[in-house]
């Protein structure tokens, strides 16, 4: 079940710009409004339209049931914890997410803070270095994972973020999830590879043509003499 969150190339970043409002409405008509979804097993997804400064509708989030082992995941294009303001504070307080996935920074980062003081956070860039990391879902902390871009048009080192959640069964236990970034080859290496292959192909193509032209010129010179 795909969940689509708009980026700045889709709707812009200026909430006061009429074009941004128009693009945001067009995006919602095409992909639908950002609505919470619950997956089988108790995984709750909360997309947040963090670029157009819109809050979740009233009543969209049910009160948190501490007796269940569900995991709440917030999805946002822009980072949430480093950019907390009045609007995002309200959204975070209402949803009470266990894990936040965001993007926009074109790099991989891990941000952790406490629920009591969310503005006092610590971050690590490229913390996993492509390795598989296991995280314990905590009711005392906020954990945000910034996922890099997967498009080679906007970054030299694209990557795909992958998370696998393990929810406890009837026997109880704490939910965990495994996360890793599947890095793809750097764009610069591809461009250099294309340049080398292109130069080699041009050399193979034009070298015989040059030799043939030189022989033709020598033959004409001797024949006309």
C-alpha angles and dihedrals in degrees: 000000000000121000114202120205118185122239131205091267088059103046108000127237105261110092092192093056112102089215090058091052091048093049092046091054091047090050092052091049090053101040103017131245121303102268129171114253132196119212125205110279097037103288109146120199121201115186113201122202092216097166100060096042097241123150128218111269117262111269093020092113121057120215114274113261106212091193093068127075095225121140122219117211123190118206118202135160095215121050112268110198097048091048101044113156135155093286096045092042089058092047094048092046092050097045096036092201122203094202131020124202117195139158136183097106096084090226140079117257141165118215123186131179140152124261091232094058109017095169091065098075138153124216136193123195117218089357096162098044089207094308125129111256128190120214130193114223107236128196090206100056142049115229119194125185117196109210119209123235117271093206119097089203094072104032137031093224112040123187142179119230115219125188128182117192124207112199119195120250130226090295091069131231136142122295117244136182136201119223135185140157116234100213118205125208115289117265093229091059090051092051092049090048091052090049093051093046091046093050092048092049091049090050092051091047101045100036094071090043090053092049091049091050091050092050091048091052092048091049093050091048093052093042095051091047 
